[in-house]
């Protein structure tokens, strides 16, 4: 589960001190949207990475992965890095199934 504190650390890096005055208006707006989208229960990147191969294989087989792994799908919708890794994994699977 990702907490707001973990999201803030992700934004500003390990060991960073958070200060609103250091945020550009654009960064503050993005951060506000991220915090607004926070759910009570979420997977973090490490949790998604542990299950990403199973999720990609299910999607490749045509299964509705969102139905049985909704926390992964929700994370992929928000996290660009994990989504890119998922898409790369799908390309590899598609190439190997061709």
C-alpha positions in Angstrom: 0.0 0.0 0.0 1.3 3.4 -1.0 1.0 6.2 1.6 0.9 9.9 0.8 4.3 10.2 2.5 5.7 7.5 0.0 4.2 9.4 -2.9 5.9 12.6 -1.7 9.2 10.8 -1.3 8.9 9.5 -4.9 8.4 13.0 -6.1 11.3 14.6 -4.4 13.7 11.7 -4.0 15.2 9.9 -1.0 16.3 12.2 1.7 14.7 15.3 0.2 13.1 17.8 2.5 9.7 18.9 1.4 9.0 22.5 1.2 6.1 24.0 -0.7 8.2 27.1 -1.6 10.5 24.9 -3.6 7.7 23.7 -5.9 7.0 25.3 -9.2 3.3 26.0 -9.7 3.2 23.2 -12.4 4.8 20.7 -10.0 2.4 21.7 -7.3 -0.5 21.1 -9.6 0.7 17.7 -10.6 1.4 16.8 -7.0 -2.1 17.9 -6.0 -3.6 15.7 -8.8 -1.5 12.7 -7.7 -2.6 13.1 -4.1 -6.2 13.6 -5.1 -6.1 10.2 -7.0 -4.7 8.4 -3.9 -6.8 5.4 -3.0 -7.2 3.8 0.5 -5.4 0.7 -0.8 -2.8 0.8 -3.5 0.2 -1.2 -4.7 3.6 0.5 -4.9 6.1 -0.1 -7.7 7.8 -3.0 -5.9 4.5 -4.8 -5.4 3.6 -4.3 -9.0 7.0 -5.5 -10.3 6.5 -8.8 -8.3 3.3 -9.5 -10.3 3.9 -7.7 -13.6 4.9 -10.8 -15.5 1.8 -12.7 -14.5 -0.4 -9.7 -15.3 1.2 -9.2 -18.7 0.8 -12.9 -19.5 -2.9 -12.8 -18.6 -3.4 -9.7 -20.8 -1.5 -11.5 -23.6 -3.9 -14.4 -23.3 -6.8 -12.1 -23.6 -7.9 -12.3 -20.0 -9.3 -9.2 -18.2 -6.4 -8.6 -15.9 -8.2 -5.6 -14.4 -10.9 -7.9 -13.0 -8.5 -10.1 -11.1 -5.7 -7.6 -10.5 -7.4 -4.3 -10.1 -4.6 -2.8 -7.9 -2.1 -3.5 -10.6 -4.2 -1.9 -13.3 -4.8 1.1 -11.1 -1.1 1.5 -10.5 -0.3 1.2 -14.2 -2.8 4.0 -15.0 -0.9 6.3 -12.6 2.7 5.3 -12.8 4.5 6.0 -16.1 7.6 4.0 -15.3 5.7 0.8 -14.5 3.4 1.3 -17.4 6.4 1.6 -19.8 7.8 -1.6 -18.3 4.5 -3.4 -18.7 4.2 -2.3 -22.3 7.8 -3.4 -23.0 7.0 -6.8 -21.4 3.9 -7.1 -23.6 5.9 -6.4 -26.7 8.4 -9.2 -25.8 5.5 -11.6 -25.1 3.8 -10.7 -28.4 7.1 -11.2 -30.3 7.6 -14.6 -28.7 4.0 -15.7 -29.4 4.2 -14.7 -33.1 
